[in-house]
Amino acid sequence: MSIQPRRIRLKPWLLAQVNSGRYPGLQWLSPDHRLFQIPWRHATRHLPMSEEENTIFKAWALETGKYQEGVDEPDPAKWKANLRCALNKSREFKLKYDGTKETPVQPYKIYEVCDQPGNGGKCMPNLVDLSINPRISDPPSFSNFPTHTDVTHFSAPVNGTFGAAHVIPIGGLPMTSDLPQPDFPAQVQLAGSVDQELPSMPPAAASATPGPTPMDASSMPGVQTQGEAQVQPCNLLNSLPLTDLDLKFQYRGRTTGSLTVSNPQGCRLYFGHLEPTPEQVDLFGPVTLQQVLFPSTAEIQNQKQKFYTDALLDVMDRGLILEIWEQDIYAIRLCQCKVFWSGPGMPEQGPPNPMEREKKIKVFSLNNFLQGLILFQKGETQNPPPFEIYFCFGEDWPDKKPKEKKLIIVQVVPVVARILTEMFSGELSWSTDSIRLQISNPDVKDQTVEQFKELQRLLQSQHIQGPWAPNVP
């Protein structure tokens, strides 16, 4: 049972948390500390427990006394609902952008700090343009992008652990509360009739019952909540983050940084101090891409490894672009450093696979992945389709040397592929005939308990009240 709820002023508490940098993704988006971002991921059964533990939602529940560690059952969905309600009621914050209402879903919300409660005029209407370019038949050329960019930096490593990334917006375009809706498709269209064969949601994911659910229905547009009957299978793809990318940086097998890119257009991986401008699109790519700096080599202990890694980073000023178009991923090597890659459909034991400079190549096809997942679900293939993409910088790849021996490896994981693979090959995919339950035959005491259970059902059906309980010796 929770302790007595406390009345806490939301504004000073929340602003202190944003300033603290304690929670990954909770960050300021404007230099004057007016706009800030709150990560708003959909809760799934497959999120690591640590991701649910270290959140602003849990911190608010603890602060207000609505959750007591070690006493109450953890309920991330309830924590999130509590903070959402507090923000909605507050006149000191204004919701400027709700990425969870977009298609594809963007896992964050942006709020503005208002100077005075109820004074809407004190909230700035125009700072950052968060609209998404309309979809056209072919990927746009670099010169068509507007002048806005984000730079993602990694904090200095502490005790061998790489800190959370933070985003610093550069430039700014008008932003209004009436944001245009992105012109992305409502669902992924598969070639031919394949889209009609997409596996439906497993039974465990279809029923909306209290407790952990595959998706956080309270923050997902178009999905029924616990008070409604069930989540419709046709909403499966609509509710997934189709353009999110998980990035992991490894220096000779050691993870030196990781983050999730939620920019629907993609990102640029680079090292150096030169940032893109509208006049230098040919050199550095579109300014709308999220700019991601490679981690520093300061924590590398081996001096020889550090020397060679620095030599590679020194020629990565122009970087590598990961561009997302119609849910497929394209890579463009701009940097002087040679880049090799492997991914779906390309064996890791094959010959080295270099990228030509300034040539766009498709490294992941969502259509092909879904077709492979359908075949796996039908039992026509033994394993689910692969989806990890690896980029090796400055060394041959793939070759006989394992990834752990390479100076710089970047792993790219399409989040939608990871979630679907977990959904259809993990705990949600089993059926009752795939496991053998081990239950003893009932003895006399078990039969007594069953009789009491039946009596309780009868009492409840007849609305009869009265304290009673089985007293089994």
Sequence and secondary structure as in RCSB ss.txt:
>XXXX:A:sequence
MSIQPRRIRLKPWLLAQVNSGRYPGLQWLSPDHRLFQIPWRHATRHLPMSEEENTIFKAWALETGKYQEGVDEPD
PAKWKANLRCALNKSREFKLKYDGTKETPVQPYKIYEVCDQPGNGGKCMPNLVDLSINPRISDPPSFSNFPTHTD
VTHFSAPVNGTFGAAHVIPIGGLPMTSDLPQPDFPAQVQLAGSVDQELPSMPPAAASATPGPTPMDASSMPGVQT
QGEAQVQPCNLLNSLPLTDLDLKFQYRGRTTGSLTVSNPQGCRLYFGHLEPTPEQVDLFGPVTLQQVLFPSTAEI
QNQKQKFYTDALLDVMDRGLILEIWEQDIYAIRLCQCKVFWSGPGMPEQGPPNPMEREKKIKVFSLNNFLQGLIL
FQKGETQNPPPFEIYFCFGEDWPDKKPKEKKLIIVQVVPVVARILTEMFSGELSWSTDSIRLQISNPDVKDQTVE
QFKELQRLLQSQHIQGPWAPNVP
>XXXX:A:secstr
         HHHHHHHHHHHT STT EE STTS EEEEE     TTS HHHHHSSHHHHHHHHTTS  TTTS   
HHHHHHHHHHHHHH SSEEEEEEGGGSSS  SEEEEEE SSTT GGGS S S         SS   GGG  S EE
EEEE   BTTB   EEEEEES     SS       SS   STTGGGG     HHHHB  SS  SS GGGSTT   
TTSSB  GGGTGGGS TT EEEEEEETTEEEEEEEE  TTEEEEE SS    GGGHHHH  TTSEEEE   STT 
  HHHHHHHHHHHTT SS EEEEEETTEEEEEE SSS EEEE TTS TTSS  B  BT EEEEE HHHHHHHHHH
HHTTSSSS     EEEEESS SSSSS GGGSS EEEEEEHHHHHHHHHHHSTTS  GGGS        HHHHHHH
HHHHHHHHHHHTT          
